[in-house]
Amino acid sequence: MKVAIVHDYLNQYGGAERVLEVLCELFPRAPIYTLIYDPEKTGFAFKDREIKTSFLQKIPLAKNHHRLFPLLMPIAIEQFDLGYFDLVISNSASFGKGVVTKPETKHICYCMTPTRFLWGGSHRFVREFDLPWPVRKFLPLAMSYLRSWDQNAAQRPDSFIAISEFIRRKIKKYYHRSARVVHPPVTLENFSLSDRVPEYFLMVGRLVPYKRFDLAIKAFNQLGYPLKIIGSGPQLRELRRMARPNIEFVGLVPDLKLSRYYQKARAVIFPQEEDFGIVPLEAMASGVSVIAYGAGGALETVLAEKTGVFFEEQTPEALIGAIRRWEKIKFQPKLIRGQAGNFERAIFKKKITAEITSILES
């Protein structure tokens, strides 16, 4: 069977790219079709793969500022010629699902989310990203066009697989399509338990507004507890100005070093609503409990009072209350790691293979 993998764009390395790596292991000969590709920004994780890019690759600024070109992305994704393939798997959070395939080709979309900046999060997208004035002025009209295209594009895959129940419900609401659920994997062997005495609270992620680092900083400014923040992003300077000396910005770290930071953490703070969220699983794989906002994918991975605690409002006061509750619970690292084991790569491979096989046979 001739297989192709479609990925929205390869100019960063995050949860979607970790999933892509596993799909590449399952289909070692499959080429990757993507709108733009920056080997350095993906950590050269796909340097040995055959990668085919769109015309956007040749446009100045596109690799570093792809959000400036949303109106070109539908055109670019539809120009990929996938007529040679029997199976196309799109690993998509936006435009990848919109590829055009021949009638006899099966197209399965592993959906990270319905396009976030079009459905439910469009107003936040406009607020949070520093878009040039001409783009902001034209944005309402562009959004209407893109929503229409996205809705039509969502009818092209033969089947959807969602990364969580949370996303399955969004696919049903916005695209009127049913979806199966296969949770993304955590690489369990990259993380381990430690006998070290925990030293600090930890946050990990890209420093962007919706991840609510500001909320945690306000809470820890009041508490005075040590907090380390791993990651980088457009909010770095603003967040540094907010933080008191008990809060340290570590920056980006390689995976091996990241596991060591997890091992020495008292708990991981996760104050955002995520479609799934790999950080809680990495924490739990290290035997570390999670203090999470009770919404989104965290509800499907964190077990209340067993592997972490939830708070119900995105306020510093609610987070502080959750930390106070967390302090009264004696967590068991082995039990916590056992919960993460339910999401390890081998299980993901088995489940996603079974779903793909079932779809192909139906």
Secondary structure, 3 states (H helix, E strand, C coil): CCEEEEECCECCCCHHHHHHHHHHHHCCCCCEEECCECCHHHCCCCCCCCEEECHHHHCCCCCCCHHHCCCCHHHHHHCCCCCCCCEEEEEECCCHHHCCCCCCCEEEEEECCCCCCCCCCHHHHHHHCCCCHHHHHHHHHHHHHHHHHHHHHCCCCCEEEECCHHHHHHHHHHHCCCEEECCCCECHHHCCCCCCCCCEEEEECCCCHHHCHHHHHHHHHHHCCCEEEECCCCCHHHHHHHCCCCEEEEECCCHHHHHHHHHCEEEEEECCCCCCCCHHHHHHHCCCEEEEECCHHHHHCCCECCCEEEECCCCHHHHHHHHHHHHCCCCCHHHHHHHHHHHEHHHHHHHHHHHHHHHHHC
